[in-house]
Amino acid sequence: MTQPPQPSNEPPQGGFGAPQDPPPGGFGAPTPPPSDPFGKQPPATPPTPPAGGYGSPPPPPAGGYGYPQAPPPGQPPTQPGYGYPQAPPPGQPPTQPGYGFPQGPPGQPGMPPQGYGYPTAPMHPQYATPQPGGGKKFTTQMQIIVAAVVAVVLIVGGGVIYASSGSDDGGKDDVASSGTDGEGKGGEGDGLAGGTEKAPSDTKAEVGFQLPHPKVTDTTVVAGSWVTDKVYVKTGVYEVAGYDLAKGTKVWSIPLTGQVCAASRHMSKDYKTAVAFQDGKPTAEDKYPSCTQVGALDLATGKLMWSKSVTSASGGDEAVRFGEVTLSGSTVAAGGTSGGAAFNLANGAELWKPKADANNCYDMGYGGGEALAVVRKCGGYDNPQLTVQALNPTTGAPLSSYNMPPGVEYASIVSTKPLVVAADVGDTAGDGSSISDFFSIDAATGKLKVRISADADKYAAECGSTEVEQCGSLAVGNNRLYVPTEEHEGSGEYGDTNEIVAFDLTTGKLVGGRADAGDRYSLTPLRMDGSNVIAYKRPPYDKGGQIVSIDGSTFKETVLMVNPDEESVREAETSFSVDYAEFIYEKGRLFISEKMVSEPRKSSSLDDKQYLVVSYSTV
């Protein structure tokens, strides 16, 4: 159930397939495909679902998602967690499909998923807003899974190729956002005309550096990571620090009065960005200081340019508590349930505040990047009205407005140019993704171009439950929305896989083609690179992950990086959950980092190490 709005300092939140052999008779004259990549085939008779698995599980308790209980000392875990599976006995296939990507059990209130490195310390309610996905997502009916798998096999095995709808222009941000060769050779496509990322002559990566978890005594937000031409920048404890790209040695540190509670995913071309942080460090009297400070960081010099707080536009002397912050051009926009404000990036001058009115309207949050947009909520709790507005970044004046349909209590801005919004209409997604539909909106007129139904049982993109700019596992470019499918059975004896498909933002229809992850791998879009999609291939238990560039029109994949297979390196990489970590790939370097750290577990049957950051390089 969707929760009412509440102050949140939650960090930004931020699928796989080799086809079956064709049926007898070859590929022949295939039947024209349905618009759905899974087809509309009659469902097969499903097997009896395991207890506690598929079907209609009870809803998770309010307040967030938790972890599984740790096994007794000396005992192996009963459920492998995010890349730490138990090896199968000699000569026996694994018992978990995919090995390393199991379904996670329902959690406890206020806890992130068990990701090998998250202890079982409780989370303060300030950080306990539900997170997208809650770990691995479940289908609601076993019949749907079986039917989907059968449909995919029939479509791929029959040689069906989706009808192409063409592509429009691909654009570049003026604000930066932060079939493959298994042997790791670049092969064809070394010159990727659609983007700036190029395949090296040898894509086999080496470990760059690894940074251990900082020592903390409570759950601590460490969201925020960026890459400049000289340093990798990461939020730490009461600081934001820059590290040498190759060695990982600390180059500079920006000390802060309190802990970072929100960070912009965007930065300017000259490496400036914004964060929101607490007004002090915890004390016995105030264990959880308020997130009232907004600051601008110069990541080129390692300096805090300015920081300030503001009072609400509705009056009163209490400082506004911020839940999100973003950047568009020279405007820093920060929002929260108690108010919002916009500042000049260069000097911190206050540009505007949301206007108070008699209808209890307030700005839920902003989306930045190439343009600026807001999700504005009006009316009472029982009958809210959400409006998405394109804004003038300098004045805050609405350029256009679109009223979301009834039944939408929260919405997330996926992209500002083009303007794309995601929402869970009527709480129908049912999987924690907060997405049942995407809305493609004309930012100039406020008119709806198309509403795209994104069945949560088929597609694996995610957004924050109450946050406005916290969507992940998707990319927007070429007038298309690229999303991963949910994992499904692959063509091998065991192991799941998925694909990346695309919707046309004008027609709402699936375009021709798809990118297959390959057996036991899963594909997750990270960002656009010109007209190409940069994606991470989450590996099986015995392989390293990969970075691939996918042609945005043909879906041809080019391998950019293959991480090492050595056990210790694999374990470090797979200790991070794709749904709960930050992935940045830039010019031959991959950085994976946590968004949240906690006090180390006092006991564990696994001799695992915990990392704040791991990096890999082909340069």
N, C-alpha and C positions, 0 to 999 in steps of 0.2 A: 504494500500500500504506500502511496506517495505521502511523504511527510509534509507538514506545513513548513513554510519558510522559517529558517532559523539562522542566526549568525554562524558562519562556518569559516574556519581557517584551514580547511582541507586543501592539500596541495593539488595541483593539476593532475588530472588523471591521464593521467592520460591518461588462417584457416587452411587443402594441401593436395597434386594428383597425377600419377601415371595412369593412363586409361587401361581398361580391360581389353583383352584380345577381341577382335571383331567376331561376330557370330558367323557360322558357316555361310558361305556364299559371298564373302567379301563385303565390300562397302557399297557396291551397287548403286541403286537409286534410292537414297535415303528419304524417309518421310520428312516433310518440312518440320522444323523444330517448333516447340511451343515457345512463348516469350519468356517463360521461366526456365532457368538453366537446369532445374531439377525435373522439369516436365510435369505432366499431369497423368501419370500412369496409375492404374488401379493399385491400391496398396496390397502388398503381399501379407500373408498371414504371419503376424509377428510371433517371435518366441516369447515365452513367459518372462517378463522383466525380473531382474534380480531384486531382492528386497532392498529397499532404501535407494534404488537406482532410478530407473525411468518410471514414467507414469505421471502422477500428479502429486509431487512432493509438497509437504506443507510449506507455507511461506516462511522466509527467514524472519527472526524477530527484528523489530524495529531498532534502528541505531547502528546498523552496519553489518559487516560480515566478519566472521571470525576464522580461527584456524582449527584444524583437527587437534585432538589431544595427542601429546607426545607419547611414544611407546614406553613401557617400563624399561628401566636400565638393563642393558644387555640384550634386549630383544629387538629384532629388526622391525622397521615400521610396516604396518599392515597396508598402507596405501602410499605408493611412491609419490613424491611431491615436487612438481616442477623440475623434472630433469634428473631426479635422483631415484631411479627405479632399482629394484632388486634384480640382479642378473638371473636369467633363467637357468635351470639345471642343464648340464651338458646333454645336448641332443634334443632338448625340449624347447618348443616355442614359448615366448613370453605369455603370461596370463593376462596382461593388460594391453589392450590394443594401443599401438603407437608407442608404448614404452617411454614414459617420461612425461606424458600429458594425460594423467588420469582425471577423472571427474572428482571434484573436491566435495567434501561433505558440507552440509549446512554449518554455518558458523555461529559464533556467539556475538552478542551485541557489541558494537563498537570496535571490532577488530578487523584488521586486514587479513588476507588469506595467508595460509602457511606457505611460505615461499623459500624455506631453508635460509634463515637469517632473520626471520621475524619471530621474536619470542612471544610468550603468552601473557605478557604484561597487559593489563587493561588499558584501554584508550580513554582519555578524558572526553566527556561529551562534546567539548569544543571541537574535537576532531572526529566526531563519530557520525558524520553524515554518511549515508550508504554510498558505497563505491560501485562503479560500473562493473558488471559481470559477476562480482563475488567469486572470483576464480573462474573455473570452467563452467560454461553455460549448459543447461539441460534443455532438451526438447520436452514438450509437455505430454506427448503421446508417443509410445514406441512405434505405433503404426506409421507415424509421419516419418520417423527416421528410416524405417525399412523401405517405405515407399520412395523416399528421397534417394536412398542408395540405389535401389533398383532403377529409378529413373535416370540417374547419372550414368549408370552402367549402360543402359540402353542407348542413351544419347551419344555417349562417347564411343561405345562399341559399334554403333550403327554408322559411325562416320559423319554424324550430323555436324554441320558448321553453322553457327548462328548467323543470321542475316546482318550484314553490316549497315549501320546507319550513318557512317561517315563521322568526321570530327571537325570541330570548329577550331578557332585560334587558341593557342596556348599562350599563357602570359607568364611573366616573371614578377615576383614580388619586389616592390620597392622597399619593403621591410623584410629583412631576412628572418626565416623561421628555422629557428634552429631544427624453355627446354635447356637444361643446364649441363655443363660439363662437370661431372662428379670429381674429376681429377684436379679441378681448380685452374684450368688454363683459360685464357681469355677467348681464344678462338676468333670466330667472326664477330663483328660488331665492336671491335676495339675503338672505332670512332663512332660514338653515339651521337648522331646528328641532332637528336631531340633535346640534349642536355649537356651540361658541362662535365659530368662525372664520366671518366674514361676507364675502360678495363685495362689493367696493367698486363705486361707480358706474362707474368706469373701471379695468379690470384691467391696463392697460398699465403695466408697471413701468419705473422708472428705476434706473440704477446707484446703489447706495448708497455703498459704498466698496470699495477693493481694497487688501489688504495684501500686500506682496511676500514671497517666501521669505526666511526668515532665513539669514544666512551660516553655513554649517556645513562641516566638513571630513570628516564621516562620516555615514552613515545615522543619522538622528535621529528618534525617536518624538515626535510632537506631537499624539497622540490626546487628545481631550477638548475639548468645546465645549458651552456652555450659554447660555441667554438669560434675563435677569431683566427686571424692569420698567424698568430704567435702562441696563443695559449688555449687550453681547455679550462673552462670556468665552471665551478661547482659550488652550490650552497653547502656550507658546513654548519657547525655549531657556533652561533653568534658571529658568523662571518660569511663572506663570499670570497673564495680564493681562486687564483689563477695558477695553473700548472703547466709546465713545459709539455708541449704536444707529444714529444717522443719519450722523454725520461720520466715524466710525472713528478718532477721536483717542483716544490711550491715556488712560484715566481713572485707573487704578491698576495696580500690579504687585505680585504676591506672589513674592518671590525664594525659590528652593529650593536646598538643598545639592547636589542632583543632578538629573538629567533625569527627567521624568515617564515612567514605563514602563507605567502602567495608570491608567484614569480611570473613575469610575462614570458610567453613562449616566443615572442618576437624581439628583434633588436634592429636598430638602425644600421644603415650601411657603414657608418663609422663606429660601429660596435658599442652603441649605448642601449641600455635597457632599463627596466623598472622592476622593483620588488615592493612588497608590503611586508612590514615586520612589526613585532610587538614593541610596546613602549617601555619595556624593561625586562630584566631577568626575573625568574621566579623567586619569590620569598615565602617565608612561612605564612605571612598574611595574604599574599596574592600569588598562589601557586601557578595560575595560568593568566599571565598579563594579557591585556586586550591588544588586538592587532589594529593599531590606530595610525601607524607611521607609513607613509609612502615615500620612497626614495628612488633617485635615478643613479645608475651606475655607469661609469665609463670603463668598459672592459678592456680598452686599449691601454689605459694608464693605470688601472687598478685603483680608481678613486671613487668615493661617494660624492657625487656632484651636489646633491641637496637632499634634504628630507623634511617632511612636515606632516602635520595632522590638520583636519578641518572639522568644523561643527556641522550639524545637519542643517539643511535648507529649511526644515520645518521649525527651526528655533531650538533654543536650549544651548547650554554650554558644554554638554557632553560631546567628546570627540567621536566621530564616526568610526565604527569598527568595519574594517574591510575584509572581504572574503576572496576577492579576485582583483587582478590588475592586468592591464594590457597596454599595448602601444600601437599607435597608428600614425605614421608620419612623425610629426613633432609633438603629438599629443599623447600624454599618459592619462589613461582613464581607469579609475578604481571604483569598485562598487561593492555593496553589501546590503543586507536587509535593513540596516539603519540609515542608509544614505549613500551618496556617491559624490565624486568630484573629478574634474579634469584639470591637468596641469601642463604647463609648457615644459617639454623635455629638457631644454637647454638651461633654464634658470628656475624652474619650479613655480613660476607665477601661476596663480589660480586662474583658469580660463572660464569655467562655468560649473554650476551645480544643477542637478535635476530639480525641476520646479515642483514645489508642493501644491496640491490641489485638494478640493473637497471630496474627491472620490478615492482617497487613500491610495493614490498611485505612487509607485516608486520604481526605480531602475534596479532590476534584479542583477544585472551584470552586462558587461560589454564584450564584443568581439572586435579584435583589431586586425593588423596586417595591412593590406593594401587600402582598406577603407575602414570605417568605424560604424558599428551597428550596436543596437541595444535591445534587450528584452525587457519590456516594461509591464508591470503587473498592476492592475486596478481592480477595485471592488473588494467585497468581503471574502472571507475564507471559503464560504460555502458556494459562492458564485463568482469566481475570479475571471477576469478577462486579460489575456496576454496579448500584447501588441509588439511586433517586431518593427523597429524603425531604423532606417539608414540615417546617419547623423552627419552634420557638418562638424568635423573634428575641432575646429577652432572656436565655434560658438555654441555647439551642442544643439543647434536648431535641427528639427526633423526635416529630412529631405523627402521622405516617403514613409508610409505606415501600412502595415498589413496586420489585420486582426486574425489571430490564430483561432481555429474552430473551437466550439464548446467542448469541454472535456479535457482540455489541455491546461494543466496546472504548472508545468515547468517546460522550458524549451531551451535548447542549446544551439549556439551559432557555430556551424561547421565551417563556413567560409563567408567572408564579407564581399569578395569580388571574384566570382559571382556570389550573390547572397543566397546561402543555403542554410536551412534551419532543420534541426532534428527534434522530434518530440515523441513522447509515448502517449498517444491519444487514448483517453479513457482507461489508462493503465492496462492496455491490452498486450504489451510486449511479454510480460510475465517471466522474464529471464534475467532481470537486473541490468539490461543493456540501456534502458531508458530510451529505446528507439523502436517505434512501430512504423513511423513514417518520416520521410524527408520532404521538405517544402522548398521548391526552387522558386525564388521571388525576384521580380524585376525591381531592382533597387531604385530605379529612376521614378517609377510610377507607383510602387507598392502593390502591384497586381501579381497574383499567383500565376506563375508559368505552368507549373505542374506539381501535383502531389504524388510522391513515389511511395508505394507500399513496400515496406522492407520486412518481410516475415522474419520474426526473431528466431524461428526454428531453422531458417535457411542462411541468414546473413549474420556476420560476427562483429560488425562495428559496434562501438560503445561510446556513451557519453556519460558525464557526471549526472548524478540523480537530481541535484539541485543547482549545480554550477552551470554557468552560461558558456564558458569557453574551455571545456574540458573533454572534448571528443577525441577519440583516438582510433587506431586501426582502420583508417580511411584516408583518402586523398582526393582533392578536387583540382581538376585541370582539363584543358581541351574541351570545355563545356560538358565534362563528364564527372560523375561521382564514382570513384573506384572503391569497392568494398570487398572484403574476403567472405567467402562462404563459410558456413560452419564445417567443422571437421566431419568426415564420413569415412566409411571403409574404403581402403585403397584396393589396388589390384593384386597385391601380394598376399602371402599366406596370413600375415598379420600386419597391423599398422594402419593408422588413419592418415588422411591427407585432406587437402582442400584446394580451392582455386581463388583467384581474384577476378571479379567480373566488373562491368561498368554499366551505369545507367546514363542515358542521355538527359541532360538537364532541361532540354526544351520539350521533348516528347515523353520523358519518363520511362521510355522503353529500354530494355537491355540491348546494348550494342553487340555487334558481332565479335566473337572471339573471347578468349579467357587465358589467363596464365595459370598453369598447373604447378603445384608445389612439388609433386613427385612423391612416391610412396614413403611414408613415415616422416615426411616434412610437412610444415604448415607455413603458409605465406601471410605476412602482415604488412600492409602498406605503411610506410613511414612518412613520406613526403613526395612532392613533385620535384622533378629536376627538369625544368623546361617543359617539354611535352611528354617526358618519360616519368615513370613511377619508380621510386627507390623503395625496395621492400626487403624485409628481413625474413629469412627462412629458418624457422625454429627447427632444430635438428632432432633426430631420434637419440636414444640414450647412448649410442656408440659412435656418434659423429659430432663434428663441430658445426656451428651455424654458418649461414651464408648471407651475403648481401648481393642482391641482383638488381639490375636495371631492366624495367619492363617497358617496351615501346608502347606508348599510350594509344596507338592506333592498331598495330598488328599483334600486340601482346607477346612479341618475341622477347625472350629473356636472355640477358647477357650477364654472366657471372662477374661480379666485381671483387668479391672476397670470399675465401673459404677458410674458416677458422680451424685451428689444430684439433686433431682427434685424441691427443693424449688425455688420459683420464683426469689428471688434476686440472688441466686447462678446461676440459669439458665441464667439470663440476663447478668451476668458477663461473663459466658462462651461463650454465643452466640454473644457477642459484638465483638468477633474476627472472621474475615473471614478466612476460611480454605485456600483460595488462597493468602491471604495477611498477614499472620501471621506465626510465627515460632512455631512448635509443637515438643517438645522433651519428650519422655517417657523413663525413666530409672529406673529399679528396684523399681517399685511400686509408682513412682512419675511422674506426668504429669505437664509440664510447657508450658503455652501458652503465647506468647508475641508478641507485635507489631514490625513491621519493620520500621515504620515511624509514627511520631506524629506531631501534628500541634497545633496552637493556639486554645484554647477552643472556642466553638461557643458562641457568645454573647447572643443569645436567642435560646430557644428550647422549644417545647411543650412537650418534654419528660423529665422526671426527671431521666435521666440516668447518671450513673457514668462512668468515663473513666479510663481504667487501662492500665498500661504498661505491667504488668505481672499478671497472675493468676495461681495458682498451686493447685493440688489435690493430695491426698496421700491415700494409703491403708496400709502404714507401720507405 
